[in-house]
């Protein structure tokens, strides 16, 4: 009798755990999360280009007039702000329940270090709908960072 109760309890626990993964809202949240991570990976590559452009701008600044120096300083400040926004975004990433152990698939060139932390925020106790809303907000935020970087990189290229 005890074995039947134990077996029934284990079966129920397993079915409950599997059912949580099957929630359509959590599945959609996981898809949105993965899309945001794909944008994140693109932004990480852009940040390397941004660093190179920043160095070139600093070199050009030395020979620029006061108006040119002010424009370069303003653009460098914007680029630094985007880097900080990216750092903040990475520290605020919230994993979708059931997806915590996945690899975000960061690709680094040979010899390149993983120079950014992933101290993801602790998983909040939220409903599946709230988790979907969180993931949509995270995706919107990373897309804004990407758009800002694109604009800044274009401005930097024009200055050079």
Secondary structure by P-SEA (a helix, b strand, c coil): caaaaaaaaaaaaaaaaaaaaacaaaaaaaaaaaaaaaaaaaaaaaaaaaaaaaaaaaaaaaaccaaaaaaaaaaaaaaaaaaaaaaaaaaacccccccccccccccccccccccccccccccccccaaaaaaaaaaaaaaaaaaaaaaaaaaaaaaaac
